[in-house]
């Protein structure tokens, strides 16, 4: 069993390769088990090739705005406030709030699917949603900023 530690875009990953059979590797990433299918099986006669991998380039995402913005005493700049981050990697199933919505501590702001389980992501802050940086169906990594509450 081989253990590795990686840091990708500021997020730490503990990777454990349990076993490799043919072209399938059984891997644990931060305690989550994956079966990784390799394009070419690794065996005693094959050799590993060094591959250069470039870091993904950041993509600018526009803030989602509601159809009718609520009236406010003082407009708040989009994205100001406290970030709500993904606690684990997964896919966004449902956004429960829109920009401009008021939320309280414990309100469910979105649903994240990880390993076929639906996880309700609750607000840790009270305030107004100032930006949403993800969309339904998008895959996110642990630590990704999902939205900002100010």
C-alpha distance (Angstrom), angle and dihedral (degrees) to the residues before:
residue distance angle dihedral
X1 . . .
X2 3.83 . .
X3 3.80 122.9 .
X4 3.80 125.1 -158.9
X5 3.80 136.6 174.8
X6 3.81 120.6 -146.5
X7 3.77 134.6 179.6
X8 3.82 115.1 -153.2
X9 3.81 117.9 -178.3
X10 3.80 90.7 -22.4
X11 3.82 95.6 -48.9
X12 3.83 118.5 116.3
X13 3.81 119.5 -135.5
X14 3.81 127.4 -169.3
X15 3.81 107.2 -154.8
X16 3.79 123.3 -168.3
X17 3.81 120.4 -175.2
X18 3.80 104.7 -152.8
X19 3.79 99.9 -178.7
X20 3.79 143.4 -27.0
X21 3.80 120.6 -139.9
X22 3.80 115.2 178.4
X23 3.78 105.6 -51.1
X24 3.84 97.2 -19.5
X25 3.80 121.6 90.8
X26 3.81 120.8 -167.8
X27 3.81 104.8 -141.9
X28 3.83 135.6 178.0
X29 3.83 115.7 -151.8
X30 3.83 113.1 -172.2
X31 3.81 88.5 -25.4
X32 3.82 95.0 -49.1
X33 3.82 114.5 117.9
X34 3.83 120.4 -134.3
X35 3.80 134.0 177.5
X36 3.80 105.1 -141.2
X37 3.81 117.0 -159.9
X38 3.79 112.2 -151.0
X39 3.81 120.9 -151.2
X40 3.80 91.7 -130.3
X41 3.83 123.6 28.0
X42 3.77 117.8 -117.8
X43 3.79 114.1 -133.1
X44 3.78 138.5 153.5
X45 3.81 93.7 -80.4
X46 3.80 98.7 46.3
X47 3.77 125.3 83.7
X48 3.76 129.1 -142.6
X49 3.77 117.0 -116.5
X50 3.77 122.3 -146.8
X51 3.79 110.3 -121.0
X52 3.79 126.4 -165.1
X53 3.81 110.7 -134.2
X54 3.78 120.0 -169.0
X55 3.77 120.3 -147.3
X56 3.80 113.0 -106.5
X57 3.77 114.0 -97.4
X58 3.82 115.3 -118.8
X59 3.79 115.1 -107.7
X60 3.79 119.4 -143.5
X61 3.79 110.0 -127.1
X62 3.78 120.5 -163.4
X63 3.78 117.1 -130.2
X64 3.81 113.7 -104.4
X65 3.78 111.6 -119.5
X66 3.81 126.3 -160.4
X67 3.81 121.4 -112.0
X68 3.80 91.2 -113.7
X69 3.79 115.6 23.9
X70 3.81 113.1 -139.3
X71 3.77 117.0 -116.6
X72 3.79 112.0 -102.4
X73 3.77 133.8 -175.1
X74 3.78 92.0 -130.8
X75 3.83 122.8 15.7
X76 3.79 113.6 -121.6
X77 3.81 120.4 -140.8
X78 3.79 112.2 -113.4
X79 3.77 112.5 -101.1
X80 3.81 98.1 20.2
X81 3.77 117.1 132.7
X82 3.79 137.1 37.4
X83 3.82 120.5 -20.3
X84 3.81 122.3 -125.2
X85 3.82 106.0 -145.6
X86 3.80 131.8 -161.9
X87 3.82 108.2 -101.8
X88 3.83 91.0 -155.5
X89 3.80 138.8 3.8
X90 3.80 116.0 -81.9
X91 3.79 148.8 110.6
X92 3.80 125.9 -69.6
X93 3.83 106.4 -117.8
X94 3.80 101.6 172.9
X95 3.80 138.4 2.3
X96 3.81 108.6 -145.0
X97 3.83 96.6 -172.2
X98 3.80 139.8 43.7
X99 3.79 131.9 -146.5
X100 3.81 107.3 -77.6
X101 3.82 95.4 29.5
X102 3.79 117.1 130.2
X103 3.81 115.3 -127.7
X104 3.79 135.6 -174.7
X105 3.79 130.7 -149.1
X106 3.81 107.6 -75.5
X107 3.82 96.9 22.9
X108 3.81 113.0 136.3
X109 3.82 106.8 -115.4
X110 3.83 99.9 174.7
X111 3.79 145.0 -9.1
X112 3.82 118.7 -119.8
X113 3.81 121.6 -167.0
X114 3.80 115.7 -146.9
X115 3.80 123.2 169.6
X116 3.84 91.2 -11.0
X117 3.80 91.8 -55.0
X118 3.78 124.0 115.8
X119 3.80 112.7 -131.7
X120 3.80 120.1 -164.8
X121 3.80 108.5 -140.9
X122 3.79 109.5 -149.3
X123 3.78 128.3 -159.0
X124 3.78 114.4 -105.6
X125 3.81 89.6 -165.7
X126 3.80 138.7 53.9
X127 3.77 116.9 -132.0
X128 3.79 142.9 72.4
X129 3.79 125.4 -41.5
X130 3.82 103.1 -114.4
X131 3.81 99.3 177.3
X132 3.79 141.8 3.3
X133 3.80 114.0 -154.2
X134 3.82 99.8 -176.6
X135 3.79 136.3 57.5
X136 3.79 135.0 -148.5
X137 3.81 112.2 -77.5
X138 3.81 94.1 22.6
X139 3.81 119.2 132.0
X140 3.80 115.4 -132.9
X141 3.80 135.2 -171.7
X142 3.79 126.3 -131.8
X143 3.81 109.6 -77.8
X144 3.83 95.4 24.6
X145 3.82 111.7 144.4
X146 3.81 105.6 -116.3
X147 3.80 99.4 180.0
X148 3.79 142.9 -25.0
X149 3.80 126.0 -118.3
X150 3.81 118.6 -163.3
